[in-house]
């Protein structure tokens, strides 16, 4: 594991399968076979605290697109055929600014489906895009908000050729089962129960020029959709720095004072920067240890006691207690 990815809650897997169940009427047997083909044990669906690896989730997204012949994995009322998102991005190439690129992409997206429209919006010093749903059934599917907001945010960042950190993300629905995962998917202030779903940036950031071309688009498509939906390091600069220090010092697992020193900043500065990305030092440290534990239990044969020591636990009992709080099961049961 690179240390730059995060495990995925099974509640997000359930959300991703909504379209397969409702739109395609895919049977439980077919869904189980699809999951097994991605290296996911179907039994994890029965455990609300279970998690899978990013590689498994990326494989699931690709298989759903193929099985449903739909890049929106069934969360719209009608499929959007493979190649649709490439067409949307292609329509934005050559735009003089990210704002114009977003407007062009939004127009193309509306031509391909009629359930949801993207609109440019301005709010004081912030600017971004909002989602307007015309189909109540689609709006009720939280995965539709989550995926579209991630995809179009990362599309803009990719077109810019640099980081484009959001300042705030609004959701028009209440906190979902996988609500804590939103602080990873959207490293900024996250608000639920708002009047509309929206992603907001510094307004000046959308004046940046488009720096990508057709050749870059072809390379991008080869790694889709995981590179647009799943979190990656450029989403959260300070988190990535902290993760790198912690992983380099494993199994010592330094405290915040030591990490701040390694990054040549004060504790207060580190706390402030992490807060801007929607997380605390201890939460991040626990997330890293949880992700490492799940990844190594999935792929390795290291004895539980040795894995506990690697992750900085005093003994196996402490590790078992923490892992059960994270996933609802013990490390041994999870491995089996």
C-alpha positions as CSV (number, residue, x, y, z in Angstrom):
1,X,0.0,0.0,0.0
2,X,1.3,3.4,-0.9
3,X,-0.2,5.1,2.1
4,X,-1.9,7.6,-0.1
5,X,-5.2,5.9,-0.4
6,X,-8.1,5.2,2.0
7,X,-10.2,2.2,2.6
8,X,-13.8,2.5,1.4
9,X,-16.8,1.9,3.7
10,X,-19.3,-0.8,2.7
11,X,-22.1,1.7,2.9
12,X,-20.6,3.4,-0.2
13,X,-20.6,0.1,-1.9
14,X,-24.3,-0.3,-1.2
15,X,-24.8,3.2,-2.6
16,X,-22.9,2.3,-5.7
17,X,-25.1,-0.8,-6.2
18,X,-28.4,1.1,-6.0
19,X,-28.5,1.7,-9.8
20,X,-27.8,-2.0,-10.5
21,X,-30.6,-3.1,-8.2
22,X,-33.2,-0.4,-9.1
23,X,-32.5,0.5,-12.7
24,X,-31.1,-2.7,-14.1
25,X,-33.0,-5.0,-11.7
26,X,-29.8,-7.0,-11.3
27,X,-30.4,-10.1,-9.2
28,X,-28.6,-10.8,-5.9
29,X,-26.8,-13.7,-7.6
30,X,-25.5,-11.5,-10.4
31,X,-24.4,-8.8,-7.9
32,X,-22.6,-11.4,-5.8
33,X,-20.8,-12.7,-8.9
34,X,-19.8,-9.2,-9.9
35,X,-18.4,-8.5,-6.4
36,X,-16.5,-11.8,-6.3
37,X,-15.0,-10.8,-9.7
38,X,-13.6,-7.7,-8.1
39,X,-12.1,-9.6,-5.2
40,X,-14.9,-8.5,-2.8
41,X,-16.6,-11.1,-0.6
42,X,-20.4,-10.6,-0.9
43,X,-20.7,-11.2,2.8
44,X,-19.2,-7.8,3.6
45,X,-22.6,-6.2,2.4
46,X,-24.1,-7.6,5.6
47,X,-21.7,-5.8,7.9
48,X,-22.4,-2.1,8.1
49,X,-18.9,-1.4,9.5
50,X,-17.0,-3.5,6.9
51,X,-14.5,-1.8,4.5
52,X,-12.9,-2.7,1.2
53,X,-9.7,-1.4,-0.5
54,X,-9.6,1.3,-3.1
55,X,-8.4,-1.2,-5.7
56,X,-11.4,-3.3,-5.0
57,X,-13.8,-0.3,-5.2
58,X,-12.2,0.9,-8.4
59,X,-12.6,-2.5,-10.0
60,X,-16.3,-2.5,-8.9
61,X,-16.9,0.8,-10.6
62,X,-15.4,-0.4,-13.8
63,X,-17.3,-3.7,-13.7
64,X,-20.6,-1.8,-13.0
65,X,-20.0,0.5,-16.0
66,X,-19.5,-2.6,-18.2
67,X,-22.4,-4.6,-16.8
68,X,-24.8,-1.7,-17.0
69,X,-23.3,-0.1,-20.2
70,X,-23.6,3.1,-18.2
71,X,-20.9,5.5,-17.0
72,X,-23.3,6.8,-14.3
73,X,-23.7,3.2,-12.9
74,X,-27.5,3.4,-13.0
75,X,-28.1,6.4,-10.8
76,X,-29.7,8.4,-13.6
77,X,-33.1,7.5,-15.1
78,X,-31.4,6.5,-18.4
79,X,-27.9,5.2,-19.1
80,X,-25.1,7.5,-20.2
81,X,-23.1,5.3,-22.6
82,X,-19.4,4.8,-22.2
83,X,-17.5,7.7,-23.8
84,X,-20.0,10.3,-22.5
85,X,-17.7,11.7,-19.9
86,X,-14.8,11.8,-22.3
87,X,-17.1,13.8,-24.6
88,X,-17.9,16.2,-21.8
89,X,-14.3,16.8,-21.0
90,X,-13.3,17.2,-24.6
91,X,-15.9,19.9,-25.0
92,X,-14.0,21.9,-22.3
93,X,-10.6,21.6,-23.9
94,X,-9.3,24.9,-25.3
95,X,-11.5,27.1,-23.1
96,X,-9.9,30.4,-22.0
97,X,-10.7,29.8,-18.3
98,X,-11.9,27.2,-15.9
99,X,-15.2,29.0,-15.6
100,X,-15.8,28.8,-19.3
101,X,-14.7,25.2,-19.3
102,X,-17.2,24.4,-16.6
103,X,-20.0,26.1,-18.5
104,X,-19.1,24.2,-21.7
105,X,-18.9,20.9,-19.9
106,X,-22.2,21.6,-18.1
107,X,-23.9,22.3,-21.5
108,X,-22.6,19.0,-23.0
109,X,-23.7,17.1,-19.9
110,X,-27.3,18.5,-20.3
111,X,-27.3,17.2,-23.9
112,X,-26.5,13.7,-22.7
113,X,-29.2,13.4,-20.0
114,X,-32.1,15.3,-18.6
115,X,-32.1,14.3,-14.9
116,X,-29.7,16.9,-13.5
117,X,-28.1,20.1,-14.6
118,X,-24.9,21.8,-13.5
119,X,-25.0,25.6,-13.0
120,X,-22.3,28.1,-12.4
121,X,-22.9,30.0,-9.1
122,X,-21.3,32.9,-7.2
123,X,-21.4,33.5,-3.5
124,X,-19.4,36.5,-2.2
125,X,-15.7,35.5,-2.7
126,X,-16.6,31.9,-3.7
127,X,-17.6,30.5,-7.0
128,X,-18.4,27.0,-8.2
129,X,-21.2,24.8,-9.5
130,X,-24.5,23.6,-8.2
131,X,-26.7,20.6,-9.0
132,X,-30.3,21.0,-10.1
133,X,-32.3,17.8,-10.2
134,X,-35.4,17.5,-12.4
135,X,-36.1,13.9,-11.3
136,X,-36.9,13.5,-7.6
137,X,-36.0,9.8,-7.8
138,X,-32.5,10.6,-9.0
139,X,-32.1,13.4,-6.4
140,X,-33.0,10.9,-3.7
141,X,-29.9,8.8,-4.6
142,X,-27.1,10.2,-2.5
143,X,-24.5,8.5,-4.8
144,X,-25.7,10.8,-7.7
145,X,-24.7,13.9,-5.7
146,X,-21.4,12.4,-4.5
147,X,-20.1,11.0,-7.8
148,X,-21.1,14.0,-9.9
149,X,-19.6,16.5,-7.5
150,X,-16.4,14.5,-7.3
151,X,-16.2,14.0,-11.0
152,X,-16.8,17.6,-12.0
153,X,-14.5,18.9,-9.3
154,X,-11.7,16.7,-10.5
155,X,-12.4,17.5,-14.1
156,X,-11.8,21.2,-13.3
157,X,-8.6,20.4,-11.4
158,X,-7.4,18.2,-14.2
159,X,-8.1,20.9,-16.8
160,X,-6.1,23.3,-14.6
161,X,-3.2,20.9,-14.4
162,X,-2.8,21.7,-10.7
163,X,-4.5,21.5,-7.4
164,X,-7.9,23.1,-7.1
165,X,-8.9,22.8,-3.4
166,X,-12.6,23.3,-2.7
167,X,-13.4,25.7,0.1
168,X,-16.8,24.3,1.0
169,X,-19.1,21.6,-0.2
170,X,-22.9,21.6,0.4
171,X,-25.2,18.6,0.3
172,X,-29.0,18.9,0.0
173,X,-29.5,15.7,1.9
174,X,-28.9,14.9,5.6
175,X,-25.8,13.1,6.9
176,X,-25.6,9.7,5.2
177,X,-24.4,6.4,6.6
178,X,-20.9,7.0,5.2
179,X,-20.9,10.7,6.3
180,X,-17.4,10.5,7.9
181,X,-16.1,9.4,4.5
182,X,-17.1,12.8,3.1
183,X,-14.3,14.4,5.0
184,X,-11.9,12.2,2.9
185,X,-13.7,12.6,-0.4
186,X,-14.1,16.4,0.1
187,X,-11.2,17.8,2.2
188,X,-12.8,21.0,3.3
189,X,-15.9,22.3,5.2
190,X,-18.8,19.9,4.5
191,X,-22.4,20.9,5.2
192,X,-25.4,18.7,5.0
193,X,-29.1,19.5,4.9
194,X,-28.6,22.6,2.6
195,X,-31.0,24.0,0.0
196,X,-28.8,22.7,-2.9
197,X,-25.8,20.5,-3.5
198,X,-22.7,22.6,-4.5
199,X,-18.9,22.7,-4.7
200,X,-17.3,26.1,-3.9
201,X,-13.9,27.4,-4.8
202,X,-12.1,30.7,-4.4
203,X,-13.7,32.7,-7.2
204,X,-10.3,33.8,-8.6
205,X,-9.2,30.1,-9.0
206,X,-11.8,29.7,-11.8
207,X,-10.0,32.4,-13.8
208,X,-7.1,30.0,-14.4
209,X,-6.5,28.9,-17.9
210,X,-7.1,25.3,-19.2
211,X,-3.7,23.6,-19.7
212,X,-4.7,20.1,-20.9
213,X,-5.0,18.8,-24.5
214,X,-6.3,15.8,-26.4
215,X,-3.2,13.7,-25.7
216,X,-3.6,14.3,-22.0
217,X,-7.2,13.3,-22.2
218,X,-6.4,10.0,-23.8
219,X,-4.0,9.2,-20.9
220,X,-6.7,10.3,-18.4
221,X,-9.3,8.0,-19.7
222,X,-7.1,4.9,-19.3
223,X,-7.3,5.3,-15.5
224,X,-10.9,6.3,-15.2
225,X,-13.2,6.2,-13.3
226,X,-11.2,5.5,-10.1
227,X,-8.9,8.5,-10.6
228,X,-12.0,10.8,-10.6
229,X,-14.1,9.3,-7.8
230,X,-11.5,8.1,-5.3
231,X,-9.5,10.4,-3.1
232,X,-5.8,11.0,-4.0
233,X,-3.0,13.0,-2.5
234,X,-3.5,16.3,-4.5
235,X,-6.9,16.6,-2.8
236,X,-5.3,17.4,0.5
237,X,-1.7,18.7,0.6
238,X,-1.3,18.9,4.4
239,X,-2.9,15.5,5.0
240,X,-0.5,14.0,2.4
241,X,2.5,15.6,4.2
242,X,1.4,14.3,7.6
243,X,0.7,10.8,6.2
244,X,4.1,10.7,4.6
245,X,5.9,11.6,7.9
246,X,3.8,9.1,9.9
247,X,4.4,6.3,7.3
248,X,8.1,7.0,7.1
249,X,8.4,6.7,10.9
250,X,6.3,3.6,11.2
251,X,6.2,1.8,13.6
252,X,7.3,4.7,15.9
253,X,4.1,6.7,15.1
254,X,5.3,10.1,16.2
255,X,3.0,12.5,18.0
256,X,1.8,15.8,16.6
257,X,4.7,17.8,18.1
258,X,7.2,15.6,16.3
259,X,5.3,15.7,13.0
260,X,5.0,19.4,13.1
261,X,8.7,19.7,13.7
262,X,9.5,17.4,10.7
263,X,7.3,19.7,8.5
264,X,9.0,22.9,9.9
265,X,5.8,24.4,11.2
266,X,4.3,25.1,14.6
267,X,1.7,22.8,16.2
268,X,-0.9,25.6,15.8
269,X,-0.2,26.0,12.1
270,X,-0.5,22.2,11.6
271,X,-3.7,22.1,13.5
272,X,-5.1,25.0,11.5
273,X,-4.2,23.6,8.1
274,X,-5.6,20.2,8.9
275,X,-8.8,21.8,10.2
276,X,-9.1,23.6,6.8
277,X,-9.0,20.2,5.2
278,X,-11.7,18.9,7.6
279,X,-9.8,16.6,9.9
280,X,-7.8,16.5,13.1
281,X,-4.3,15.0,13.6
282,X,-5.6,12.1,15.8
283,X,-8.4,11.2,13.4
284,X,-5.9,11.2,10.5
285,X,-3.5,9.0,12.4
286,X,-6.3,6.5,13.3
287,X,-7.4,6.5,9.7
288,X,-3.9,5.6,8.5
289,X,-3.6,2.8,11.0
290,X,-7.1,1.5,10.1
291,X,-6.3,1.6,6.3
292,X,-3.0,-0.2,6.8
293,X,-4.6,-2.8,9.0
294,X,-7.3,-3.6,6.4
295,X,-4.9,-3.6,3.5
296,X,-2.4,-5.9,5.3
297,X,-5.1,-8.3,6.5
298,X,-6.4,-8.5,2.9
299,X,-3.0,-9.0,1.2
300,X,-0.6,-10.4,3.8
301,X,0.0,-13.3,6.2
302,X,1.8,-11.4,9.0
303,X,0.7,-12.8,12.4
304,X,-1.9,-10.6,14.2
305,X,0.5,-9.9,17.1
306,X,3.3,-8.6,14.7
307,X,0.8,-6.5,12.8
308,X,-0.4,-4.9,16.0
309,X,3.2,-4.0,16.9
310,X,3.7,-2.5,13.4
311,X,0.7,-0.3,13.9
312,X,1.9,1.0,17.2
313,X,-0.4,-0.9,19.6
314,X,0.8,-2.0,23.0
315,X,-0.5,-5.5,22.5
316,X,-2.9,-7.7,20.5
317,X,-5.8,-6.9,22.9
318,X,-5.5,-3.2,22.2
319,X,-5.4,-3.8,18.5
320,X,-8.4,-6.1,18.6
321,X,-10.4,-3.5,20.5
322,X,-9.5,-0.7,18.1
323,X,-10.1,-2.8,15.0
324,X,-13.5,-4.0,16.3
325,X,-14.4,-0.3,16.9
326,X,-13.4,0.5,13.3
327,X,-15.0,-2.4,11.5
328,X,-17.3,-4.3,13.8
329,X,-15.1,-7.5,13.8
330,X,-11.8,-8.7,15.1
331,X,-8.6,-8.8,12.9
332,X,-8.7,-12.6,12.9
333,X,-12.3,-12.8,11.8
334,X,-11.8,-10.1,9.1
335,X,-8.8,-12.0,7.6
336,X,-10.8,-15.2,7.5
